[in-house]
Amino acid sequence: MLRKTNSNHAEMLQRFSTQGVKLTACRNSMRDRNITTEDLFPFASTVDSGVAELVRKQEAGWAYIK
């Protein structure tokens, strides 16, 4: 979803980003799919592990909706 080749959603994702939504990709998944940070939109960031990031956020009091 955060790859530059996903031009159909680029405008919407950029708008979300400017509204404060953090768009973050898992580096573990990126490595498995041979995706580099250069392949991502410039407004996207990365974390080492998506699951670990969710755990850290929950421990900090965050919640999410499945």
PDB file of N, CA, C and O in Angstrom, chain B, residues numbered from 101:
ATOM      1  N   MET B 101       0.819  -1.198   0.000  1.00  0.00           N
ATOM      2  CA  MET B 101       0.000   0.000   0.000  1.00  0.00           C
ATOM      3  C   MET B 101       0.866   1.267   0.000  1.00  0.00           C
ATOM      4  O   MET B 101       0.466   2.283  -0.570  1.00  0.00           O
ATOM      5  N   LEU B 102       2.020   1.220   0.619  1.00  0.00           N
ATOM      6  CA  LEU B 102       2.858   2.414   0.753  1.00  0.00           C
ATOM      7  C   LEU B 102       3.932   2.521  -0.327  1.00  0.00           C
ATOM      8  O   LEU B 102       4.795   3.396  -0.255  1.00  0.00           O
ATOM      9  N   ARG B 103       3.887   1.646  -1.319  1.00  0.00           N
ATOM     10  CA  ARG B 103       4.871   1.705  -2.401  1.00  0.00           C
ATOM     11  C   ARG B 103       4.515   2.803  -3.396  1.00  0.00           C
ATOM     12  O   ARG B 103       3.342   3.039  -3.688  1.00  0.00           O
ATOM     13  N   LYS B 104       5.529   3.457  -3.904  1.00  0.00           N
ATOM     14  CA  LYS B 104       5.335   4.531  -4.882  1.00  0.00           C
ATOM     15  C   LYS B 104       4.571   4.063  -6.110  1.00  0.00           C
ATOM     16  O   LYS B 104       3.912   4.867  -6.769  1.00  0.00           O
ATOM     17  N   THR B 105       4.647   2.795  -6.423  1.00  0.00           N
ATOM     18  CA  THR B 105       3.939   2.264  -7.591  1.00  0.00           C
ATOM     19  C   THR B 105       2.427   2.214  -7.374  1.00  0.00           C
ATOM     20  O   THR B 105       1.680   1.969  -8.321  1.00  0.00           O
ATOM     21  N   ASN B 106       1.977   2.438  -6.168  1.00  0.00           N
ATOM     22  CA  ASN B 106       0.555   2.428  -5.845  1.00  0.00           C
ATOM     23  C   ASN B 106      -0.034   3.813  -6.101  1.00  0.00           C
ATOM     24  O   ASN B 106      -0.571   4.442  -5.190  1.00  0.00           O
ATOM     25  N   SER B 107       0.068   4.276  -7.319  1.00  0.00           N
ATOM     26  CA  SER B 107      -0.335   5.638  -7.669  1.00  0.00           C
ATOM     27  C   SER B 107      -1.834   5.881  -7.515  1.00  0.00           C
ATOM     28  O   SER B 107      -2.255   7.028  -7.369  1.00  0.00           O
ATOM     29  N   ASN B 108      -2.646   4.829  -7.542  1.00  0.00           N
ATOM     30  CA  ASN B 108      -4.096   5.001  -7.392  1.00  0.00           C
ATOM     31  C   ASN B 108      -4.484   5.578  -6.039  1.00  0.00           C
ATOM     32  O   ASN B 108      -5.514   6.241  -5.916  1.00  0.00           O
ATOM     33  N   HIS B 109      -3.667   5.331  -5.028  1.00  0.00           N
ATOM     34  CA  HIS B 109      -3.984   5.783  -3.676  1.00  0.00           C
ATOM     35  C   HIS B 109      -3.036   6.864  -3.161  1.00  0.00           C
ATOM     36  O   HIS B 109      -3.151   7.286  -2.010  1.00  0.00           O
ATOM     37  N   ALA B 110      -2.121   7.306  -3.980  1.00  0.00           N
ATOM     38  CA  ALA B 110      -1.097   8.250  -3.541  1.00  0.00           C
ATOM     39  C   ALA B 110      -1.691   9.530  -2.955  1.00  0.00           C
ATOM     40  O   ALA B 110      -1.270   9.981  -1.890  1.00  0.00           O
ATOM     41  N   GLU B 111      -2.651  10.106  -3.638  1.00  0.00           N
ATOM     42  CA  GLU B 111      -3.234  11.375  -3.180  1.00  0.00           C
ATOM     43  C   GLU B 111      -3.936  11.203  -1.826  1.00  0.00           C
ATOM     44  O   GLU B 111      -3.773  12.034  -0.933  1.00  0.00           O
ATOM     45  N   MET B 112      -4.703  10.142  -1.678  1.00  0.00           N
ATOM     46  CA  MET B 112      -5.408   9.886  -0.435  1.00  0.00           C
ATOM     47  C   MET B 112      -4.426   9.653   0.716  1.00  0.00           C
ATOM     48  O   MET B 112      -4.608  10.192   1.807  1.00  0.00           O
ATOM     49  N   LEU B 113      -3.388   8.852   0.472  1.00  0.00           N
ATOM     50  CA  LEU B 113      -2.400   8.578   1.502  1.00  0.00           C
ATOM     51  C   LEU B 113      -1.650   9.841   1.899  1.00  0.00           C
ATOM     52  O   LEU B 113      -1.388  10.063   3.081  1.00  0.00           O
ATOM     53  N   GLN B 114      -1.306  10.665   0.926  1.00  0.00           N
ATOM     54  CA  GLN B 114      -0.628  11.932   1.215  1.00  0.00           C
ATOM     55  C   GLN B 114      -1.525  12.817   2.078  1.00  0.00           C
ATOM     56  O   GLN B 114      -1.052  13.441   3.028  1.00  0.00           O
ATOM     57  N   ARG B 115      -2.798  12.872   1.756  1.00  0.00           N
ATOM     58  CA  ARG B 115      -3.744  13.680   2.532  1.00  0.00           C
ATOM     59  C   ARG B 115      -3.817  13.174   3.972  1.00  0.00           C
ATOM     60  O   ARG B 115      -3.786  13.968   4.912  1.00  0.00           O
ATOM     61  N   PHE B 116      -3.915  11.865   4.146  1.00  0.00           N
ATOM     62  CA  PHE B 116      -3.930  11.300   5.499  1.00  0.00           C
ATOM     63  C   PHE B 116      -2.665  11.680   6.255  1.00  0.00           C
ATOM     64  O   PHE B 116      -2.717  12.044   7.430  1.00  0.00           O
ATOM     65  N   SER B 117      -1.535  11.593   5.574  1.00  0.00           N
ATOM     66  CA  SER B 117      -0.260  11.927   6.196  1.00  0.00           C
ATOM     67  C   SER B 117      -0.226  13.375   6.662  1.00  0.00           C
ATOM     68  O   SER B 117       0.236  13.658   7.767  1.00  0.00           O
ATOM     69  N   THR B 118      -0.705  14.287   5.840  1.00  0.00           N
ATOM     70  CA  THR B 118      -0.701  15.705   6.225  1.00  0.00           C
ATOM     71  C   THR B 118      -1.704  15.993   7.334  1.00  0.00           C
ATOM     72  O   THR B 118      -1.608  17.016   8.012  1.00  0.00           O
ATOM     73  N   GLN B 119      -2.670  15.090   7.520  1.00  0.00           N
ATOM     74  CA  GLN B 119      -3.643  15.238   8.604  1.00  0.00           C
ATOM     75  C   GLN B 119      -3.159  14.593   9.899  1.00  0.00           C
ATOM     76  O   GLN B 119      -3.874  14.592  10.901  1.00  0.00           O
ATOM     77  N   GLY B 120      -1.946  14.046   9.878  1.00  0.00           N
ATOM     78  CA  GLY B 120      -1.361  13.499  11.099  1.00  0.00           C
ATOM     79  C   GLY B 120      -1.371  11.989  11.219  1.00  0.00           C
ATOM     80  O   GLY B 120      -0.902  11.452  12.223  1.00  0.00           O
ATOM     81  N   VAL B 121      -1.891  11.291  10.225  1.00  0.00           N
ATOM     82  CA  VAL B 121      -1.890   9.827  10.259  1.00  0.00           C
ATOM     83  C   VAL B 121      -0.472   9.348   9.960  1.00  0.00           C
ATOM     84  O   VAL B 121       0.131   9.758   8.968  1.00  0.00           O
ATOM     85  N   LYS B 122       0.057   8.482  10.818  1.00  0.00           N
ATOM     86  CA  LYS B 122       1.390   7.918  10.614  1.00  0.00           C
ATOM     87  C   LYS B 122       1.265   6.664   9.759  1.00  0.00           C
ATOM     88  O   LYS B 122       0.601   5.704  10.151  1.00  0.00           O
ATOM     89  N   LEU B 123       1.893   6.670   8.608  1.00  0.00           N
ATOM     90  CA  LEU B 123       1.875   5.543   7.680  1.00  0.00           C
ATOM     91  C   LEU B 123       3.220   4.839   7.774  1.00  0.00           C
ATOM     92  O   LEU B 123       4.244   5.375   7.352  1.00  0.00           O
ATOM     93  N   THR B 124       3.208   3.642   8.327  1.00  0.00           N
ATOM     94  CA  THR B 124       4.442   2.960   8.685  1.00  0.00           C
ATOM     95  C   THR B 124       4.465   1.544   8.124  1.00  0.00           C
ATOM     96  O   THR B 124       3.481   0.811   8.224  1.00  0.00           O
ATOM     97  N   ALA B 125       5.583   1.170   7.541  1.00  0.00           N
ATOM     98  CA  ALA B 125       5.760  -0.173   6.973  1.00  0.00           C
ATOM     99  C   ALA B 125       6.683  -1.000   7.863  1.00  0.00           C
ATOM    100  O   ALA B 125       7.600  -0.473   8.494  1.00  0.00           O
ATOM    101  N   CYS B 126       6.425  -2.292   7.899  1.00  0.00           N
ATOM    102  CA  CYS B 126       7.231  -3.244   8.666  1.00  0.00           C
ATOM    103  C   CYS B 126       8.460  -3.647   7.840  1.00  0.00           C
ATOM    104  O   CYS B 126       8.330  -4.151   6.725  1.00  0.00           O
ATOM    105  N   ARG B 127       9.656  -3.417   8.404  1.00  0.00           N
ATOM    106  CA  ARG B 127      10.877  -3.770   7.671  1.00  0.00           C
ATOM    107  C   ARG B 127      11.018  -5.285   7.485  1.00  0.00           C
ATOM    108  O   ARG B 127      11.603  -5.728   6.497  1.00  0.00           O
ATOM    109  N   ASN B 128      10.490  -6.084   8.418  1.00  0.00           N
ATOM    110  CA  ASN B 128      10.530  -7.542   8.236  1.00  0.00           C
ATOM    111  C   ASN B 128       9.755  -7.932   6.980  1.00  0.00           C
ATOM    112  O   ASN B 128      10.245  -8.706   6.158  1.00  0.00           O
ATOM    113  N   SER B 129       8.554  -7.398   6.837  1.00  0.00           N
ATOM    114  CA  SER B 129       7.745  -7.700   5.643  1.00  0.00           C
ATOM    115  C   SER B 129       8.395  -7.138   4.388  1.00  0.00           C
ATOM    116  O   SER B 129       8.372  -7.774   3.334  1.00  0.00           O
ATOM    117  N   MET B 130       8.971  -5.956   4.497  1.00  0.00           N
ATOM    118  CA  MET B 130       9.648  -5.353   3.345  1.00  0.00           C
ATOM    119  C   MET B 130      10.799  -6.244   2.882  1.00  0.00           C
ATOM    120  O   MET B 130      10.967  -6.478   1.685  1.00  0.00           O
ATOM    121  N   ARG B 131      11.588  -6.737   3.831  1.00  0.00           N
ATOM    122  CA  ARG B 131      12.726  -7.599   3.483  1.00  0.00           C
ATOM    123  C   ARG B 131      12.234  -8.872   2.792  1.00  0.00           C
ATOM    124  O   ARG B 131      12.816  -9.300   1.794  1.00  0.00           O
ATOM    125  N   ASP B 132      11.158  -9.484   3.321  1.00  0.00           N
ATOM    126  CA  ASP B 132      10.614 -10.706   2.728  1.00  0.00           C
ATOM    127  C   ASP B 132      10.131 -10.488   1.298  1.00  0.00           C
ATOM    128  O   ASP B 132      10.144 -11.413   0.485  1.00  0.00           O
ATOM    129  N   ARG B 133       9.703  -9.255   0.992  1.00  0.00           N
ATOM    130  CA  ARG B 133       9.146  -8.946  -0.332  1.00  0.00           C
ATOM    131  C   ARG B 133      10.114  -8.146  -1.210  1.00  0.00           C
ATOM    132  O   ARG B 133       9.734  -7.642  -2.268  1.00  0.00           O
ATOM    133  N   ASN B 134      11.363  -8.036  -0.762  1.00  0.00           N
ATOM    134  CA  ASN B 134      12.394  -7.297  -1.503  1.00  0.00           C
ATOM    135  C   ASN B 134      11.978  -5.856  -1.797  1.00  0.00           C
ATOM    136  O   ASN B 134      12.158  -5.363  -2.911  1.00  0.00           O
ATOM    137  N   ILE B 135      11.424  -5.194  -0.796  1.00  0.00           N
ATOM    138  CA  ILE B 135      11.025  -3.790  -0.904  1.00  0.00           C
ATOM    139  C   ILE B 135      12.010  -2.958  -0.094  1.00  0.00           C
ATOM    140  O   ILE B 135      12.319  -3.295   1.049  1.00  0.00           O
ATOM    141  N   THR B 136      12.497  -1.888  -0.673  1.00  0.00           N
ATOM    142  CA  THR B 136      13.431  -1.004   0.026  1.00  0.00           C
ATOM    143  C   THR B 136      12.710   0.275   0.445  1.00  0.00           C
ATOM    144  O   THR B 136      11.602   0.552  -0.014  1.00  0.00           O
ATOM    145  N   THR B 137      13.340   1.041   1.310  1.00  0.00           N
ATOM    146  CA  THR B 137      12.740   2.310   1.740  1.00  0.00           C
ATOM    147  C   THR B 137      12.588   3.259   0.554  1.00  0.00           C
ATOM    148  O   THR B 137      11.692   4.104   0.551  1.00  0.00           O
ATOM    149  N   GLU B 138      13.453   3.128  -0.453  1.00  0.00           N
ATOM    150  CA  GLU B 138      13.355   3.961  -1.651  1.00  0.00           C
ATOM    151  C   GLU B 138      12.098   3.642  -2.460  1.00  0.00           C
ATOM    152  O   GLU B 138      11.643   4.466  -3.253  1.00  0.00           O
ATOM    153  N   ASP B 139      11.537   2.450  -2.261  1.00  0.00           N
ATOM    154  CA  ASP B 139      10.316   2.052  -2.960  1.00  0.00           C
ATOM    155  C   ASP B 139       9.062   2.680  -2.345  1.00  0.00           C
ATOM    156  O   ASP B 139       7.997   2.682  -2.962  1.00  0.00           O
ATOM    157  N   LEU B 140       9.194   3.207  -1.135  1.00  0.00           N
ATOM    158  CA  LEU B 140       8.041   3.750  -0.409  1.00  0.00           C
ATOM    159  C   LEU B 140       7.828   5.228  -0.703  1.00  0.00           C
ATOM    160  O   LEU B 140       8.751   5.939  -1.100  1.00  0.00           O
ATOM    161  N   PHE B 141       6.590   5.678  -0.501  1.00  0.00           N
ATOM    162  CA  PHE B 141       6.307   7.110  -0.598  1.00  0.00           C
ATOM    163  C   PHE B 141       7.183   7.850   0.416  1.00  0.00           C
ATOM    164  O   PHE B 141       7.496   7.296   1.470  1.00  0.00           O
ATOM    165  N   PRO B 142       7.578   9.071   0.122  1.00  0.00           N
ATOM    166  CA  PRO B 142       8.452   9.812   1.037  1.00  0.00           C
ATOM    167  C   PRO B 142       7.803  10.122   2.385  1.00  0.00           C
ATOM    168  O   PRO B 142       8.512  10.378   3.358  1.00  0.00           O
ATOM    169  N   PHE B 143       6.492  10.104   2.462  1.00  0.00           N
ATOM    170  CA  PHE B 143       5.816  10.392   3.726  1.00  0.00           C
ATOM    171  C   PHE B 143       5.626   9.141   4.585  1.00  0.00           C
ATOM    172  O   PHE B 143       5.096   9.234   5.692  1.00  0.00           O
ATOM    173  N   ALA B 144       6.046   7.982   4.099  1.00  0.00           N
ATOM    174  CA  ALA B 144       5.940   6.735   4.859  1.00  0.00           C
ATOM    175  C   ALA B 144       7.208   6.530   5.685  1.00  0.00           C
ATOM    176  O   ALA B 144       8.303   6.914   5.274  1.00  0.00           O
ATOM    177  N   SER B 145       7.042   5.929   6.833  1.00  0.00           N
ATOM    178  CA  SER B 145       8.196   5.592   7.665  1.00  0.00           C
ATOM    179  C   SER B 145       8.230   4.067   7.836  1.00  0.00           C
ATOM    180  O   SER B 145       7.361   3.359   7.327  1.00  0.00           O
ATOM    181  N   THR B 146       9.238   3.574   8.555  1.00  0.00           N
ATOM    182  CA  THR B 146       9.360   2.141   8.780  1.00  0.00           C
ATOM    183  C   THR B 146       9.599   1.861  10.257  1.00  0.00           C
ATOM    184  O   THR B 146      10.063   2.719  11.007  1.00  0.00           O
ATOM    185  N   VAL B 147       9.269   0.634  10.652  1.00  0.00           N
ATOM    186  CA  VAL B 147       9.595   0.119  11.982  1.00  0.00           C
ATOM    187  C   VAL B 147      10.239  -1.239  11.781  1.00  0.00           C
ATOM    188  O   VAL B 147      10.045  -1.881  10.749  1.00  0.00           O
ATOM    189  N   ASP B 148      11.011  -1.677  12.780  1.00  0.00           N
ATOM    190  CA  ASP B 148      11.704  -2.953  12.649  1.00  0.00           C
ATOM    191  C   ASP B 148      10.723  -4.116  12.479  1.00  0.00           C
ATOM    192  O   ASP B 148      10.928  -4.992  11.638  1.00  0.00           O
ATOM    193  N   SER B 149       9.667  -4.117  13.278  1.00  0.00           N
ATOM    194  CA  SER B 149       8.688  -5.202  13.248  1.00  0.00           C
ATOM    195  C   SER B 149       7.311  -4.613  13.530  1.00  0.00           C
ATOM    196  O   SER B 149       7.119  -3.928  14.534  1.00  0.00           O
ATOM    197  N   GLY B 150       6.367  -4.874  12.658  1.00  0.00           N
ATOM    198  CA  GLY B 150       5.012  -4.358  12.849  1.00  0.00           C
ATOM    199  C   GLY B 150       4.373  -4.888  14.124  1.00  0.00           C
ATOM    200  O   GLY B 150       3.734  -4.133  14.857  1.00  0.00           O
ATOM    201  N   VAL B 151       4.540  -6.186  14.398  1.00  0.00           N
ATOM    202  CA  VAL B 151       3.964  -6.789  15.596  1.00  0.00           C
ATOM    203  C   VAL B 151       4.596  -6.180  16.848  1.00  0.00           C
ATOM    204  O   VAL B 151       3.891  -5.839  17.797  1.00  0.00           O
ATOM    205  N   ALA B 152       5.913  -6.045  16.849  1.00  0.00           N
ATOM    206  CA  ALA B 152       6.589  -5.459  18.008  1.00  0.00           C
ATOM    207  C   ALA B 152       6.145  -4.010  18.222  1.00  0.00           C
ATOM    208  O   ALA B 152       6.012  -3.567  19.363  1.00  0.00           O
ATOM    209  N   GLU B 153       5.918  -3.278  17.144  1.00  0.00           N
ATOM    210  CA  GLU B 153       5.460  -1.894  17.256  1.00  0.00           C
ATOM    211  C   GLU B 153       4.068  -1.838  17.883  1.00  0.00           C
ATOM    212  O   GLU B 153       3.796  -0.974  18.716  1.00  0.00           O
ATOM    213  N   LEU B 154       3.188  -2.755  17.485  1.00  0.00           N
ATOM    214  CA  LEU B 154       1.857  -2.821  18.101  1.00  0.00           C
ATOM    215  C   LEU B 154       1.953  -3.108  19.598  1.00  0.00           C
ATOM    216  O   LEU B 154       1.232  -2.507  20.395  1.00  0.00           O
ATOM    217  N   VAL B 155       2.833  -4.016  19.978  1.00  0.00           N
ATOM    218  CA  VAL B 155       3.027  -4.333  21.402  1.00  0.00           C
ATOM    219  C   VAL B 155       3.521  -3.103  22.145  1.00  0.00           C
ATOM    220  O   VAL B 155       3.007  -2.779  23.216  1.00  0.00           O
ATOM    221  N   ARG B 156       4.519  -2.411  21.586  1.00  0.00           N
ATOM    222  CA  ARG B 156       5.040  -1.196  22.244  1.00  0.00           C
ATOM    223  C   ARG B 156       3.945  -0.159  22.413  1.00  0.00           C
ATOM    224  O   ARG B 156       3.840   0.465  23.469  1.00  0.00           O
ATOM    225  N   LYS B 157       3.129   0.032  21.387  1.00  0.00           N
ATOM    226  CA  LYS B 157       2.048   1.020  21.467  1.00  0.00           C
ATOM    227  C   LYS B 157       1.022   0.617  22.520  1.00  0.00           C
ATOM    228  O   LYS B 157       0.571   1.457  23.299  1.00  0.00           O
ATOM    229  N   GLN B 158       0.650  -0.660  22.550  1.00  0.00           N
ATOM    230  CA  GLN B 158      -0.318  -1.116  23.552  1.00  0.00           C
ATOM    231  C   GLN B 158       0.236  -0.923  24.961  1.00  0.00           C
ATOM    232  O   GLN B 158      -0.485  -0.489  25.860  1.00  0.00           O
ATOM    233  N   GLU B 159       1.506  -1.242  25.152  1.00  0.00           N
ATOM    234  CA  GLU B 159       2.118  -1.053  26.472  1.00  0.00           C
ATOM    235  C   GLU B 159       2.137   0.419  26.868  1.00  0.00           C
ATOM    236  O   GLU B 159       2.139   0.743  28.056  1.00  0.00           O
ATOM    237  N   ALA B 160       2.151   1.303  25.888  1.00  0.00           N
ATOM    238  CA  ALA B 160       2.151   2.739  26.150  1.00  0.00           C
ATOM    239  C   ALA B 160       0.732   3.296  26.320  1.00  0.00           C
ATOM    240  O   ALA B 160       0.547   4.497  26.515  1.00  0.00           O
ATOM    241  N   GLY B 161      -0.276   2.398  26.243  1.00  0.00           N
ATOM    242  CA  GLY B 161      -1.641   2.829  26.456  1.00  0.00           C
ATOM    243  C   GLY B 161      -2.459   3.063  25.202  1.00  0.00           C
ATOM    244  O   GLY B 161      -3.617   3.470  25.290  1.00  0.00           O
ATOM    245  N   TRP B 162      -1.881   2.815  24.039  1.00  0.00           N
ATOM    246  CA  TRP B 162      -2.608   2.977  22.778  1.00  0.00           C
ATOM    247  C   TRP B 162      -3.593   1.824  22.601  1.00  0.00           C
ATOM    248  O   TRP B 162      -3.458   0.779  23.238  1.00  0.00           O
ATOM    249  N   ALA B 163      -4.559   2.017  21.751  1.00  0.00           N
ATOM    250  CA  ALA B 163      -5.506   0.967  21.393  1.00  0.00           C
ATOM    251  C   ALA B 163      -5.675   0.984  19.870  1.00  0.00           C
ATOM    252  O   ALA B 163      -5.381   1.983  19.215  1.00  0.00           O
ATOM    253  N   TYR B 164      -6.147  -0.120  19.325  1.00  0.00           N
ATOM    254  CA  TYR B 164      -6.402  -0.166  17.884  1.00  0.00           C
ATOM    255  C   TYR B 164      -7.657  -0.986  17.627  1.00  0.00           C
ATOM    256  O   TYR B 164      -8.100  -1.762  18.474  1.00  0.00           O
ATOM    257  N   ILE B 165      -8.201  -0.802  16.472  1.00  0.00           N
ATOM    258  CA  ILE B 165      -9.417  -1.499  16.065  1.00  0.00           C
ATOM    259  C   ILE B 165      -9.042  -2.482  14.951  1.00  0.00           C
ATOM    260  O   ILE B 165      -8.404  -2.097  13.971  1.00  0.00           O
ATOM    261  N   LYS B 166      -9.431  -3.728  15.098  1.00  0.00           N
ATOM    262  CA  LYS B 166      -9.162  -4.722  14.058  1.00  0.00           C
ATOM    263  C   LYS B 166     -10.191  -4.652  12.983  1.00  0.00           C
ATOM    264  O   LYS B 166     -10.129  -5.415  12.020  1.00  0.00           O
TER     265      LYS B 166
END
